Amino acid sequence: MRIGQALEDYDIYWSEDPIKMVNLEALADYRRRVRIPVCASETLATRSAFRDLLAKQAVDYVMLDLGWCGGLSEGKKIATLAVSWLRPIAPHDCVGPVVLIASLHLALNAPNALFQEVVRAYYTSWYKELVTELPRIENGEAYAMTGPGFGTALLPGLKQRAGITVQRSESPK
């Protein structure tokens, strides 16, 4: 709390996950007492967790990660839920290029999308080692993919590379 209050005069755009997401009441209290907008939380899963976050008035910006929250369909529901509370979304990027591209598709579809986070170090390095295409980014703007589906594919032979581990999740029956 004291750190947030000490930073108030610096015109910080937002404080991202200033409190661990195990206590949304504490986050709501932080938001009421600190004059820096709160962005949360890339670590939440499912729309019910985001509904609780929004209902407690604990957030100014909703950051969701499609790899954590339940995928593109659940992410769209969360974005729509955020519209009900007049909150913008900012999809998170750190999981990999496929999630970044899916998140960009969501951001381009959601009327309340403010930002699509892009980790430049990943975008310019290891993301290129996994997929055939990445979104075009120029002057801070990301553009829609042009190919079918997500507009990219895993690189040929990726699964056979040395050091690659392939894991498969089965849907519950």
C-alpha positions in Angstrom: 0.0 0.0 0.0 2.8 2.4 0.9 4.7 1.7 -2.3 1.6 2.4 -4.4 0.9 5.6 -2.5 4.5 6.7 -2.8 4.3 6.3 -6.6 1.0 8.3 -7.1 2.7 11.5 -8.1 4.5 9.8 -11.0 1.5 9.5 -13.3 1.9 5.7 -13.6 -0.5 4.2 -16.2 -1.5 1.2 -14.0 -0.3 -1.0 -11.2 -0.3 -4.6 -12.5 -1.3 -7.3 -10.0 -0.1 -5.2 -7.0 -1.5 -7.9 -4.7 -1.4 -11.6 -5.2 -4.8 -12.8 -6.5 -5.6 -14.9 -3.5 -7.5 -12.1 -1.7 -9.7 -10.0 -4.0 -11.0 -8.0 -0.9 -7.4 -6.8 -0.3 -7.1 -5.8 -3.9 -10.3 -3.9 -3.8 -9.1 -2.1 -0.6 -5.8 -1.3 -2.4 -7.7 0.2 -5.3 -9.8 2.4 -3.0 -6.8 3.6 -1.1 -4.2 4.1 -3.9 -4.7 6.6 -6.8 -3.0 4.5 -9.4 -5.3 2.5 -11.6 -5.2 -1.3 -11.0 -4.8 -3.9 -13.8 -5.4 -7.5 -12.9 -5.0 -10.5 -13.5 -3.2 -12.6 -16.0 -3.2 -15.4 -13.4 -6.9 -15.8 -12.9 -8.8 -18.7 -14.5 -12.4 -18.8 -15.7 -15.0 -16.1 -16.0 -16.3 -16.7 -12.5 -13.0 -15.5 -11.0 -13.1 -12.4 -13.3 -16.8 -11.8 -12.3 -15.7 -11.8 -8.7 -12.9 -9.4 -9.5 -15.2 -7.0 -11.3 -18.1 -7.3 -8.7 -15.7 -6.3 -5.9 -14.7 -3.2 -7.9 -11.1 -4.3 -7.5 -9.8 -3.4 -11.0 -9.7 -0.7 -13.5 -8.3 -2.8 -16.4 -8.8 -6.5 -17.0 -5.7 -8.4 -18.1 -6.5 -12.0 -19.2 -4.2 -14.7 -20.4 -5.9 -17.1 -22.8 -3.5 -19.8 -21.6 -4.7 -19.5 -18.0 -8.3 -18.3 -18.3 -9.8 -21.2 -20.3 -8.9 -20.4 -23.9 -10.4 -18.2 -26.6 -14.1 -18.9 -26.0 -13.7 -18.3 -22.2 -11.6 -15.2 -23.0 -14.4 -13.8 -25.2 -16.9 -14.3 -22.4 -14.6 -12.5 -19.9 -14.1 -9.6 -22.4 -17.9 -9.4 -22.7 -18.3 -9.5 -18.9 -15.8 -6.7 -18.6 -18.0 -4.6 -20.9 -20.8 -4.9 -18.3 -18.6 -3.2 -15.8 -17.3 -0.7 -18.3 -13.8 -2.0 -18.0 -11.3 -2.3 -20.8 -9.3 -5.5 -21.4 -5.6 -5.9 -22.1 -4.7 -9.5 -23.2 -1.5 -10.8 -21.7 1.5 -12.2 -23.7 4.1 -14.5 -22.2 2.9 -18.0 -22.9 4.0 -18.3 -26.6 3.3 -17.2 -30.1 0.0 -19.2 -30.6 -1.5 -17.6 -27.4 -0.3 -14.2 -28.6 -2.0 -14.6 -32.0 -5.2 -15.9 -30.4 -5.1 -13.0 -28.0 -4.7 -10.6 -30.8 -7.7 -12.1 -32.6 -9.7 -11.5 -29.3 -8.4 -7.9 -29.0 -9.4 -7.1 -32.5 -12.9 -8.5 -31.8 -13.5 -7.0 -28.4 -14.9 -3.4 -28.4 -13.3 -2.8 -25.0 -9.8 -3.9 -25.9 -7.2 -1.3 -25.0 -3.9 -3.0 -25.5 -2.5 -6.3 -26.7 0.6 -6.9 -24.6 3.6 -8.1 -26.6 6.9 -9.1 -25.0 9.3 -7.7 -27.6 12.2 -9.9 -26.5 10.0 -13.0 -27.1 8.5 -11.7 -30.3 11.9 -10.9 -31.8 13.5 -14.1 -30.6 12.1 -17.5 -29.7 8.6 -17.0 -31.0 10.1 -17.0 -34.5 11.5 -20.5 -33.7 8.0 -22.0 -33.3 5.5 -20.7 -35.9 5.4 -19.9 -39.6 4.0 -16.4 -39.2 3.8 -13.7 -36.5 1.6 -10.7 -36.5 3.0 -7.6 -38.2 3.8 -5.0 -35.6 4.7 -1.5 -36.7 4.9 1.8 -34.7 3.3 0.1 -31.7 0.4 -1.3 -33.6 -0.3 -5.0 -34.2 -2.2 -6.0 -37.3 -4.5 -8.9 -38.0 -3.1 -12.1 -39.4 -3.9 -12.6 -43.1 -4.0 -16.4 -43.4 -6.8 -18.8 -42.7 -7.6 -19.7 -39.1 -5.2 -18.0 -36.7 -3.0 -17.2 -39.7 0.0 -19.3 -38.6 1.1 -22.9 -38.0 3.7 -24.6 -36.0 6.9 -24.9 -37.9 7.3 -28.1 -39.8 9.4 -30.6 -37.8 9.0 -28.7 -34.6 7.8 -31.7 -32.7 10.7 -33.8 -33.8 13.4 -31.3 -32.7 15.9 -32.4 -30.1 15.0 -31.2 -26.7 11.3 -30.8 -27.5 8.8 -32.4 -25.2 5.2 -32.9 -26.5 2.5 -33.1 -23.9 -1.2 -33.8 -24.7 -4.1 -33.1 -22.5 -7.2 -35.3 -22.8 -10.6 -33.8 -22.2 -12.4 -35.2 -19.2 -15.0 -37.7 -20.1 
